């Protein structure tokens, strides 16, 4: 078993790597993702993404009639879901 300070350092390093990998995973997407982009990333249906937005579980903004999800908010959402798992 690792000493607690070493274990904490390893945990912090893993969290940092996980965060960096999430950012890289979204690199090819625009800063504002459409519902379809978000559905593709999350491997869910567009209807599921709209439902998450409607329930305010996934932050979104409406511009005209279109719904957009800021990429930074999507990354935060994914990270929060990873922490709960």
C-alpha positions in Angstrom: 0.0 0.0 0.0 1.2 3.5 -0.9 1.8 6.2 1.8 -1.2 8.6 1.9 0.8 11.5 0.4 1.9 9.3 -2.5 -1.6 8.0 -3.0 -3.0 11.6 -3.1 -0.4 12.6 -5.6 -1.2 9.6 -7.8 -4.9 10.4 -7.6 -4.3 14.0 -8.4 -2.2 13.0 -11.4 -4.9 10.6 -12.7 -7.6 13.3 -12.4 -5.4 15.7 -14.3 -4.8 13.1 -17.1 -8.5 12.3 -17.2 -9.4 16.0 -17.5 -6.8 16.6 -20.3 -8.0 13.5 -22.2 -11.6 14.9 -22.0 -10.5 18.2 -23.5 -8.6 16.4 -26.3 -11.6 14.2 -27.0 -13.7 17.4 -27.8 -10.9 19.1 -29.8 -12.5 18.8 -33.2 -15.8 20.3 -32.1 -16.8 24.0 -32.1 -17.1 26.0 -28.9 -20.9 25.9 -29.2 -22.2 22.4 -29.9 -25.5 21.7 -31.5 -27.8 19.1 -30.0 -26.8 16.7 -32.8 -23.0 17.3 -32.0 -23.7 16.7 -28.3 -25.7 13.6 -29.0 -22.8 12.2 -31.1 -20.2 12.9 -28.4 -22.4 11.4 -25.6 -23.5 8.5 -27.8 -27.1 9.3 -26.9 -30.1 10.4 -29.0 -30.8 14.1 -29.7 -34.1 13.6 -27.8 -32.1 12.5 -24.7 -29.8 15.6 -25.0 -32.8 17.9 -25.3 -34.3 16.2 -22.2 -31.1 16.8 -20.2 -31.1 20.5 -21.3 -34.8 20.8 -20.4 -34.2 19.4 -16.9 -31.2 21.8 -16.5 -28.9 18.8 -16.0 -26.8 19.9 -19.0 -26.4 23.7 -19.3 -27.5 25.1 -22.7 -28.3 28.3 -24.4 -30.9 29.2 -27.0 -30.0 31.4 -29.9 -33.1 32.0 -31.9 -34.9 28.7 -32.2 -31.7 26.6 -31.9 -30.3 25.0 -28.8 -26.6 25.0 -28.2 -24.4 23.5 -25.5 -21.1 25.3 -24.7 -18.2 22.9 -25.0 -16.7 23.9 -21.7 -20.1 23.1 -20.0 -20.3 19.7 -21.7 -16.8 18.9 -20.5 -17.8 19.9 -17.0 -20.9 17.8 -17.3 -18.9 14.7 -18.4 -16.4 15.2 -15.6 -19.1 15.5 -13.0 -20.7 12.2 -14.3 -17.3 10.5 -14.1 -16.9 11.6 -10.5 -20.4 10.2 -9.6 -19.6 6.8 -11.2 
